[in-house]
Amino acid sequence: YNVHSGTEISHTMDKSITLPPDEIFRNLENAKRFAIDIGGSLTKLAYYSTVQHKVAKVRSFDHATKVNRDDKLYEISVQEEVTARLHFIKFENAYIETCLDFIKDHLVNTDTKVIKATGGGAHKFKELIERKLGLKVDKEDEMTCLIKGCNFVLRNIPHEAFVYAKHADSEFRFQTTQPDIFPYLLVNIGSGVSIVKVESEDKFERIGGSSIGGGTFWGLGALLTKTKRFDELLQLASKGQHTSVDMLVKDIYGGSYGSLGLTGDLIASSFGKSATADKEFSKEDMAKSLLHMISNDIGQLACLYAKLHNLSRVYFGGFFIRGHPVTMHTITYSINFFTKGEVQALFLRHEGYLGAIGAFLKGAEEDNPNQYSWGENYAGSSGLMSVSPDMNPMQRARSGTFDMLEMDRLERQLVNLPLLQDPSSYIPDTMDLTEDALAREYWLYCFEEALDGVVKRAVASQPDMPEAAQRAEKFRQKYRHKLQTLRQQPL
């Protein structure tokens, strides 16, 4: 994206950016309904639009009474179809004004009078949104929106949840969606921690929490290292050695404590060495120790609540997690340790969008979006990038400042195959191209080889359209770029 931002002055951005509109706020002229979720640093915007496209319908004939050998087996007719699409866009709060101006200039036929809003920043920007868009801001409860969004992605996006394995061949191991997503535990690690038990579409309860959360890591980290930025703290932690600050079991007993089943490398006391040692500790080591302390605390809490309520599915979210490999790894390790491997820590691909999705669904209740199935539109969505530092650095920069998710309404509602005796134990025989490198290369090569032929046929199918060749060329470039991305970033 050609997002031109000026030089960073104390990391606030120059707001005179030029957006390539058709790339980010797609199909805005047909937008019907809006919702917004404003967090401490990121804004997530949601809207609904209608998309028109041509579909080839095939009608086959009954050949029981076949007379002629030349009878056609079927005929094809082309029809115009209108489908619904959901758009979700995530950007830094610094861009909010530019984005609102852009939307105002491109909104044409919306009959919407209200924008649903959630998140801690909703009251802060309320006046700005109302002034810019001329829509009344209607605030929705943050936790309700979060759970609604969580249910929606778990139900509609296959492989939404993943397990994080730092040292495995593929970092993310995607989980097959269960026929019944309930009950589950959602551990939301924002400034503090909220632990929510979700039993059905409308029934959830906050069963516990802690004041020791992401804000604690950030705040104490800032005091210890004089580093004010969250990402920089994580960066420091990823380079640190906690053992120089933490007191281990072997520091006390000279080795393991066998009769209690404690290995020598276990942390006996977080920051324990700093009380007696007569030396300066590095920022990296202190940040790492702090990260372990807070992650282990949250991990143990989550395990105790999961046990107490007999829940085996535990999802983690909130800004503390949000795709950061360091925190996903420490939480995974902690859960594994405290449950002896019985419970897996699960993370969500679209975790950052949950509040916006939920707020949108609250506003769209009369259209009842939940009676339909929705599919992820890969061409209009940002992928989940690998987070290992040795990955291609250009790829890690994401799409610059904007991140997108698009979902299309499917023609029919998807259900589990009713003929299956037990859908939850059924494992479909599919190929996972994130894990099978040989198969992946084979298929990507097939698609690349076929591309020119597809482009030729597309142009030939619209002989009366002067701009067909130009559109086909644009398609060829975008499609080839997508294949190259998938080759470097299979996840």
SENU-546956 format. One line per field, with one value per residue (C-alpha): residue in three letters; x negated, y, z. Coordinates in Angstrom, 2 decimals, m for minus. Example, Ala and Ser with C-alpha at 12.3 -4.5 7.8 and 13.67 -1.06 7.14 Angstrom:
<recs>
residuo = ALA, SER
xx = m12.30, m13.67
yy = m4.50, m1.06
zz = 7.80, 7.14
</recs>
This chain:
<recs>
residuo = TYR, ASN, VAL, HIS, SER, GLY, THR, GLU, ILE, SER, HIS, THR, MET, ASP, LYS, SER, ILE, THR, LEU, PRO, PRO, ASP, GLU, ILE, PHE, ARG, ASN, LEU, GLU, ASN, ALA, LYS, ARG, PHE, ALA, ILE, ASP, ILE, GLY, GLY, SER, LEU, THR, LYS, LEU, ALA, TYR, TYR, SER, THR, VAL, GLN, HIS, LYS, VAL, ALA, LYS, VAL, ARG, SER, PHE, ASP, HIS, ALA, THR, LYS, VAL, ASN, ARG, ASP, ASP, LYS, LEU, TYR, GLU, ILE, SER, VAL, GLN, GLU, GLU, VAL, THR, ALA, ARG, LEU, HIS, PHE, ILE, LYS, PHE, GLU, ASN, ALA, TYR, ILE, GLU, THR, CYS, LEU, ASP, PHE, ILE, LYS, ASP, HIS, LEU, VAL, ASN, THR, ASP, THR, LYS, VAL, ILE, LYS, ALA, THR, GLY, GLY, GLY, ALA, HIS, LYS, PHE, LYS, GLU, LEU, ILE, GLU, ARG, LYS, LEU, GLY, LEU, LYS, VAL, ASP, LYS, GLU, ASP, GLU, MET, THR, CYS, LEU, ILE, LYS, GLY, CYS, ASN, PHE, VAL, LEU, ARG, ASN, ILE, PRO, HIS, GLU, ALA, PHE, VAL, TYR, ALA, LYS, HIS, ALA, ASP, SER, GLU, PHE, ARG, PHE, GLN, THR, THR, GLN, PRO, ASP, ILE, PHE, PRO, TYR, LEU, LEU, VAL, ASN, ILE, GLY, SER, GLY, VAL, SER, ILE, VAL, LYS, VAL, GLU, SER, GLU, ASP, LYS, PHE, GLU, ARG, ILE, GLY, GLY, SER, SER, ILE, GLY, GLY, GLY, THR, PHE, TRP, GLY, LEU, GLY, ALA, LEU, LEU, THR, LYS, THR, LYS, ARG, PHE, ASP, GLU, LEU, LEU, GLN, LEU, ALA, SER, LYS, GLY, GLN, HIS, THR, SER, VAL, ASP, MET, LEU, VAL, LYS, ASP, ILE, TYR, GLY, GLY, SER, TYR, GLY, SER, LEU, GLY, LEU, THR, GLY, ASP, LEU, ILE, ALA, SER, SER, PHE, GLY, LYS, SER, ALA, THR, ALA, ASP, LYS, GLU, PHE, SER, LYS, GLU, ASP, MET, ALA, LYS, SER, LEU, LEU, HIS, MET, ILE, SER, ASN, ASP, ILE, GLY, GLN, LEU, ALA, CYS, LEU, TYR, ALA, LYS, LEU, HIS, ASN, LEU, SER, ARG, VAL, TYR, PHE, GLY, GLY, PHE, PHE, ILE, ARG, GLY, HIS, PRO, VAL, THR, MET, HIS, THR, ILE, THR, TYR, SER, ILE, ASN, PHE, PHE, THR, LYS, GLY, GLU, VAL, GLN, ALA, LEU, PHE, LEU, ARG, HIS, GLU, GLY, TYR, LEU, GLY, ALA, ILE, GLY, ALA, PHE, LEU, LYS, GLY, ALA, GLU, GLU, ASP, ASN, PRO, ASN, GLN, TYR, SER, TRP, GLY, GLU, ASN, TYR, ALA, GLY, SER, SER, GLY, LEU, MET, SER, VAL, SER, PRO, ASP, MET, ASN, PRO, MET, GLN, ARG, ALA, ARG, SER, GLY, THR, PHE, ASP, MET, LEU, GLU, MET, ASP, ARG, LEU, GLU, ARG, GLN, LEU, VAL, ASN, LEU, PRO, LEU, LEU, GLN, ASP, PRO, SER, SER, TYR, ILE, PRO, ASP, THR, MET, ASP, LEU, THR, GLU, ASP, ALA, LEU, ALA, ARG, GLU, TYR, TRP, LEU, TYR, CYS, PHE, GLU, GLU, ALA, LEU, ASP, GLY, VAL, VAL, LYS, ARG, ALA, VAL, ALA, SER, GLN, PRO, ASP, MET, PRO, GLU, ALA, ALA, GLN, ARG, ALA, GLU, LYS, PHE, ARG, GLN, LYS, TYR, ARG, HIS, LYS, LEU, GLN, THR, LEU, ARG, GLN, GLN, PRO, LEU
xx = 0.00, m1.25, m0.64, m2.81, m3.35, m5.69, m8.61, m7.65, m7.66, m7.43, m5.66, m2.54, m2.01, m1.60, 2.06, 1.82, 1.78, 3.17, 5.22, 5.61, 9.38, 10.29, 7.65, 8.77, 12.30, 13.62, 17.12, 17.86, 20.42, 22.68, 22.09, 25.21, 24.38, 21.40, 19.83, 16.57, 14.40, 11.83, 9.12, 6.16, 4.09, 6.08, 9.42, 11.43, 14.15, 16.88, 19.45, 21.79, 22.03, 23.66, 21.58, 22.82, 21.23, 22.03, 22.62, 22.86, 25.84, 25.86, 29.14, 28.87, 31.53, 33.31, 32.04, 34.21, 36.19, 33.09, 33.88, 31.19, 27.47, 26.91, 29.08, 27.21, 26.36, 26.81, 27.10, 25.39, 27.00, 25.27, 27.11, 26.40, 26.29, 26.13, 24.46, 23.76, 20.23, 18.85, 15.75, 13.50, 10.55, 7.98, 5.73, 3.88, 5.88, 3.62, 5.38, 8.92, 9.68, 8.33, 10.36, 13.57, 13.11, 12.57, 15.72, 17.79, 16.71, 17.54, 20.76, 23.57, 26.80, 26.68, 29.94, 28.08, 28.59, 26.60, 23.10, 22.64, 19.52, 17.64, 14.21, 12.60, 11.99, 15.60, 16.50, 13.25, 13.95, 17.76, 18.00, 15.51, 17.40, 20.78, 19.44, 17.60, 20.14, 23.36, 24.32, 25.42, 22.98, 24.77, 22.50, 22.56, 21.24, 17.64, 17.76, 21.03, 19.49, 16.33, 18.22, 20.59, 17.58, 15.81, 18.81, 19.14, 15.55, 15.47, 18.66, 17.90, 14.16, 12.68, 9.23, 9.86, 8.16, 4.53, 1.98, m1.37, m4.47, m7.60, m10.12, m7.99, m8.30, m5.11, m4.68, m0.89, 1.08, 4.61, 7.45, 10.40, 13.60, 15.72, 19.39, 20.36, 18.24, 19.68, 18.77, 15.40, 13.31, 12.13, 9.19, 9.00, 5.68, 5.98, 4.81, 6.16, 7.45, 11.07, 11.96, 15.28, 17.18, 19.28, 22.07, 24.23, 24.92, 26.45, 25.23, 21.87, 20.52, 17.35, 16.26, 13.02, 10.08, 7.00, 5.57, 2.21, 2.40, 1.00, 1.06, m1.03, m3.67, m3.66, m3.69, m6.28, m8.30, m8.35, m9.53, m12.25, m13.60, m12.53, m10.97, m7.50, m6.43, m4.76, m6.29, m9.76, m9.31, m8.43, m11.44, m13.68, m12.09, m12.70, m16.45, m16.72, m17.76, m15.43, m17.79, m20.12, m17.27, m15.03, m15.93, m15.63, m15.05, m18.70, m19.89, m18.33, m18.87, m21.87, m19.74, m16.21, m13.92, m13.06, m10.57, m8.34, m8.82, m10.48, m13.20, m16.26, m15.38, m11.98, m11.55, m11.38, m11.14, m10.58, m13.19, m14.56, m18.21, m17.81, m17.33, m20.76, m22.92, m25.21, m25.07, m23.13, m20.68, m20.21, m16.91, m16.48, m16.82, m14.42, m11.82, m12.09, m11.70, m8.67, m7.09, m7.51, m6.14, m2.95, m2.38, m2.82, m0.44, 2.25, 1.61, 2.13, 5.32, 6.72, 5.95, 7.62, 10.78, 10.82, 10.56, 13.15, 15.68, 14.57, 13.69, 11.09, 11.19, 9.38, 8.93, 6.57, 6.97, 6.46, 3.66, 1.14, 1.47, 2.47, 0.18, m2.99, m5.16, m6.85, m3.61, m1.95, m4.98, m5.11, m1.33, m1.46, m4.36, m2.59, 0.71, m1.19, m3.11, m0.15, 2.21, m0.54, 0.40, 4.14, 5.31, 3.99, 3.71, 5.68, 5.30, 7.51, 6.44, 8.88, 8.75, 8.20, 11.54, 13.85, 15.21, 15.94, 17.64, 19.76, 20.77, 21.70, 23.84, 25.64, 26.58, 27.64, 29.93, 33.03, 31.27, 30.25, 26.78, 26.50, 29.04, 26.52, 23.10, 20.24, 16.99, 13.66, 12.89, 9.16, 8.58, 9.76, 8.20, 4.76, 3.18, 1.81, m1.89, m4.56, m6.09, m9.56, m12.21, m14.11, m11.15, m11.33, m11.38, m9.32, m6.58, m6.65, m5.84, m2.29, m0.44, m1.87, 0.72, 3.95, 5.17, 8.36, 10.84, 13.70, 16.44, 19.02, 22.46, 22.78, 25.77, 26.82, 26.23, 23.47, 24.40, 22.61, 23.34, 26.48, 25.47, 22.45, 23.04, 20.74, 19.54, 17.14, 15.03, 15.01, 11.68, 12.01, 9.31, 7.95, 4.48, 2.89, 0.68, m0.76, m2.43, m3.02, m5.77, m5.92, m2.18, m2.25, m4.96, m3.16, 0.13, m1.36, m3.26, m0.02, 1.78, m1.09, m1.30, 2.44, 2.59, 1.85, 4.45, 7.09, 6.31, 6.62, 9.97, 11.28, 10.49, 11.99, 15.19, 15.93, 15.13, 17.37, 15.73, 12.93, 11.46, 11.43, 7.73, 6.80, 8.88, 7.40, 3.89, 4.72, 6.08, 2.94, 0.67, 2.74, 3.12, m0.58, m1.45, 0.92, m0.79, m4.22, m3.03, m1.71, m5.04, m6.92, m4.16, m2.22, m0.44
yy = 0.00, 3.43, 4.87, 7.96, 8.85, 11.63, 11.31, 9.99, 12.66, 10.93, 8.19, 10.17, 10.10, 12.69, 12.39, 13.52, 10.02, 9.09, 5.92, 3.73, 3.51, 0.55, m1.46, m0.68, 0.70, m1.54, m1.19, 1.75, 3.21, 0.22, 0.29, m0.10, m0.27, 0.64, m0.32, 0.75, m0.59, 1.85, 0.50, 2.20, 2.26, 0.60, 1.32, m1.46, m0.43, m2.75, m2.28, m4.29, m3.93, m5.62, m6.98, m7.66, m10.30, m12.62, m16.29, m19.12, m21.32, m24.85, m26.58, m30.28, m32.18, m35.39, m37.95, m40.89, m40.37, m39.85, m39.94, m38.00, m38.58, m34.87, m33.78, m31.32, m32.66, m29.24, m25.56, m22.63, m19.29, m16.26, m14.38, m11.28, m12.05, m9.78, m11.08, m9.57, m8.91, m7.92, m5.70, m5.25, m2.85, m2.30, 0.78, 2.90, 5.56, 8.24, 7.70, 7.89, 11.40, 10.79, 7.58, 9.23, 12.03, 9.47, 7.54, 10.73, 11.66, 8.23, 7.34, 7.66, 5.84, 4.82, 5.05, 4.41, 6.97, 5.20, 3.75, 1.09, 1.72, m0.24, m0.24, 2.06, 4.81, 5.02, 7.91, 9.74, 9.87, 10.03, 13.71, 13.42, 10.48, 12.20, 15.41, 13.79, 11.14, 12.77, 9.47, 9.07, 7.00, 4.19, 2.58, m1.17, m3.19, m4.23, m7.76, m8.62, m7.50, m9.50, m12.75, m12.22, m11.69, m14.72, m17.00, m15.66, m16.37, m19.78, m20.76, m19.35, m19.58, m23.06, m23.20, m19.94, m21.32, m22.37, m23.77, m21.98, m24.18, m22.05, m24.68, m26.82, m26.86, m24.88, m22.39, m22.34, m25.58, m24.83, m26.64, m28.17, m26.39, m28.44, m28.99, m27.48, m24.51, m24.36, m24.36, m22.59, m20.31, m16.96, m15.41, m11.81, m10.24, m6.48, m4.05, m6.54, m10.07, m11.15, m14.83, m15.55, m18.81, m18.98, m21.56, m20.59, m17.82, m15.56, m17.04, m16.04, m15.11, m13.43, m16.03, m14.39, m12.21, m10.48, m6.99, m8.44, m8.32, m6.69, m3.26, m4.62, m5.96, m2.64, m0.46, m2.37, m2.89, 0.86, 1.49, m1.16, m0.49, 3.13, 1.81, 3.23, 1.27, m2.12, m3.61, m2.50, m4.17, m7.44, m6.98, m6.61, m9.64, m11.82, m11.16, m11.59, m14.43, m14.67, m16.97, m14.10, m12.34, m15.22, m17.60, m21.20, m24.36, m25.36, m21.98, m22.96, m26.74, m27.17, m29.29, m30.64, m31.17, m34.76, m35.61, m32.68, m33.38, m30.03, m29.89, m27.70, m25.31, m24.31, m20.70, m20.77, m17.00, m14.41, m11.60, m13.55, m12.89, m9.13, m8.85, m10.22, m9.80, m6.80, m6.07, m4.21, m6.30, m5.78, m4.38, m7.48, m9.88, m7.87, m7.69, m11.46, m12.22, m9.93, m11.58, m15.04, m13.88, m12.43, m15.17, m17.92, m16.18, m15.84, m19.37, m20.86, m18.84, m19.95, m23.60, m23.45, m21.90, m24.40, m27.27, m25.79, m25.48, m28.63, m26.84, m28.15, m25.37, m22.23, m19.30, m16.42, m12.91, m9.22, m6.82, m8.77, m11.70, m10.23, m12.40, m11.63, m14.77, m14.05, m13.90, m16.77, m18.93, m18.10, m18.59, m21.91, m23.09, m22.08, m23.83, m26.94, m26.98, m26.44, m28.93, m31.49, m31.20, m31.89, m28.45, m26.65, m22.88, m21.80, m18.50, m16.91, m15.68, m12.74, m12.00, m8.26, m7.94, m9.60, m6.39, m4.78, m7.94, m8.12, m4.44, m4.90, m7.97, m6.03, m3.36, m5.88, m7.95, m7.28, m8.79, m11.72, m12.38, m15.47, m17.36, m17.41, m18.90, m16.61, m17.49, m15.68, m13.85, m14.52, m12.10, m9.17, m10.18, m9.75, m13.08, m14.31, m13.62, m15.83, m14.13, m15.65, m12.95, m14.94, m14.68, m12.29, m8.84, m7.28, m9.79, m9.06, m5.40, m6.62, m4.46, m1.39, 0.25, m1.40, m4.89, m6.29, m9.12, m9.67, m12.26, m13.18, m14.53, m18.07, m19.11, m21.79, m22.22, m24.73, m27.55, m30.69, m33.61, m35.11, m38.63, m38.63, m40.64, m38.43, m35.25, m34.39, m37.52, m37.28, m36.24, m35.15, m36.34, m33.01, m31.84, m29.19, m27.14, m25.23, m28.46, m30.42, m28.52, m30.88, m30.72, m26.96, m26.44, m28.76, m26.87, m23.37, m24.39, m25.75, m22.47, m20.41, m22.52, m22.22, m18.45, m17.29, m19.65, m18.39, m14.77, m15.52, m17.24, m14.45, m11.84, m14.03, m14.49, m10.74, m9.78, m6.69, m5.22, m2.83, m2.78, m6.61, m6.95, m4.27, m5.91, m9.30, m7.91, m6.39, m9.77, m11.55, m9.28, m9.52, m13.28, m13.87, m11.63, m13.67, m16.92, m15.45, m14.36, m17.86, m19.36, m17.18, m17.17, m20.45, m19.57
zz = 0.00, m0.76, 2.66, 2.94, 6.55, 7.52, 9.86, 13.25, 15.89, 19.27, 17.32, 16.47, 12.76, 10.14, 9.32, 5.70, 4.28, 0.91, 0.99, m2.08, m1.46, m3.65, m1.81, 1.74, 2.04, m0.68, m2.04, 0.23, m2.16, m1.39, 2.38, 4.47, 8.13, 10.33, 13.63, 15.25, 18.06, 19.42, 21.68, 23.30, 20.11, 17.31, 15.67, 14.04, 11.60, 10.35, 7.59, 5.43, 1.66, m1.31, m4.15, m7.65, m9.83, m12.74, m12.03, m14.53, m13.68, m15.09, m15.89, m16.66, m18.57, m17.77, m20.27, m19.23, m22.41, m24.53, m28.24, m30.00, m29.67, m30.18, m27.25, m25.07, m21.61, m20.04, m20.80, m19.15, m18.49, m17.00, m14.26, m12.20, m8.51, m5.48, m2.35, 1.04, 2.24, 5.64, 5.77, 8.81, 8.76, 11.48, 11.69, 14.23, 16.08, 14.59, 11.23, 12.53, 11.30, 7.79, 7.54, 8.74, 6.17, 3.47, 4.42, 4.56, 1.01, m0.41, 1.35, m1.11, m0.55, 3.05, 4.96, 8.22, 10.98, 13.70, 14.13, 16.82, 18.91, 21.53, 23.20, 25.74, 23.18, 22.01, 24.35, 23.55, 19.80, 20.01, 19.11, 16.25, 14.68, 15.01, 13.51, 10.61, 9.59, 10.73, 12.40, 15.99, 18.06, 19.90, 22.51, 23.11, 26.05, 25.41, 26.86, 25.08, 21.76, 22.43, 23.08, 20.12, 17.85, 19.27, 18.68, 15.14, 14.05, 15.75, 13.95, 10.51, 9.94, 9.69, 11.32, 13.19, 16.30, 16.42, 18.82, 18.90, 18.78, 18.81, 17.75, 15.45, 11.64, 11.33, 14.16, 13.95, 14.14, 13.01, 14.76, 12.96, 13.97, 16.35, 15.44, 18.78, 19.83, 23.39, 26.21, 26.30, 28.47, 27.10, 28.91, 27.81, 28.78, 28.39, 31.06, 33.59, 33.02, 32.57, 32.59, 30.93, 30.70, 27.51, 27.48, 24.52, 22.02, 24.68, 27.94, 29.33, 32.74, 33.96, 36.49, 37.57, 36.71, 37.99, 38.22, 37.15, 33.37, 30.26, 31.89, 34.78, 32.39, 30.55, 33.69, 35.72, 32.54, 31.95, 35.52, 35.34, 31.85, 31.20, 27.95, 27.42, 24.31, 24.65, 21.49, 22.54, 25.93, 24.20, 21.94, 25.02, 26.68, 23.63, 23.93, 27.72, 30.04, 33.03, 34.96, 35.84, 37.71, 38.85, 41.65, 40.46, 42.53, 41.95, 43.30, 46.62, 46.74, 44.43, 42.09, 41.83, 44.83, 43.99, 46.73, 45.70, 41.99, 41.29, 38.63, 39.21, 36.36, 37.74, 38.88, 42.68, 43.03, 40.30, 40.64, 43.64, 42.81, 42.62, 46.40, 47.26, 44.14, 44.13, 40.43, 37.77, 35.74, 32.01, 30.73, 28.57, 31.53, 33.70, 30.90, 30.34, 34.04, 34.26, 31.21, 32.77, 36.10, 34.62, 32.03, 34.62, 36.99, 34.29, 33.06, 36.48, 37.06, 33.69, 34.51, 37.91, 36.45, 33.57, 36.09, 38.41, 35.58, 33.77, 30.51, 28.08, 25.48, 26.62, 24.21, 24.95, 23.59, 24.39, 23.46, 25.58, 23.12, 19.75, 17.65, 19.66, 19.50, 22.85, 24.84, 22.93, 23.74, 27.47, 27.90, 25.99, 28.14, 31.32, 30.45, 29.41, 32.67, 35.02, 33.33, 32.56, 28.88, 29.37, 28.24, 25.18, 24.99, 21.92, 20.07, 17.41, 13.98, 13.99, 17.69, 17.13, 15.29, 17.84, 19.40, 16.02, 14.73, 17.89, 17.72, 14.07, 14.86, 17.63, 15.10, 12.45, 14.63, 12.53, 9.49, 11.69, 10.22, 12.41, 10.32, 7.44, 7.02, 6.08, 4.35, 4.55, 1.30, 1.04, m1.83, 0.29, 3.61, 5.15, 5.97, 9.26, 9.01, 10.48, 13.43, 13.51, 13.21, 10.55, 8.16, 5.24, 6.94, 4.15, 4.83, 8.54, 7.97, 7.16, 4.72, 6.36, 8.50, 7.45, 8.12, 6.59, 6.91, 4.45, 4.71, 2.07, 2.80, 1.51, m0.56, 1.91, 5.61, 6.31, 8.68, 9.81, 7.51, 9.12, 8.02, 10.33, 13.46, 15.55, 13.81, 16.64, 16.11, 12.32, 10.82, 7.19, 4.82, 3.69, 2.76, 4.94, 2.66, 5.62, 6.74, 3.52, 1.70, m1.30, m1.94, m1.45, m4.08, m6.48, m6.24, m6.33, m9.49, m11.05, m10.41, m11.79, m14.94, m15.56, m15.04, m18.61, m20.05, m17.62, m18.51, m22.25, m21.84, m19.62, m22.29, m25.04, m23.02, m23.20, m26.82, m26.68, m23.60, m24.59, m21.05, m20.67, m21.51, m19.00, m16.25, m17.06, m16.75, m13.36, m12.28, m13.52, m11.46, m8.28, m8.57, m9.22, m6.26, m4.05, m5.10, m4.35, m0.90, m0.22, m1.23, 1.29, 3.90, 3.76, 7.01
</recs>
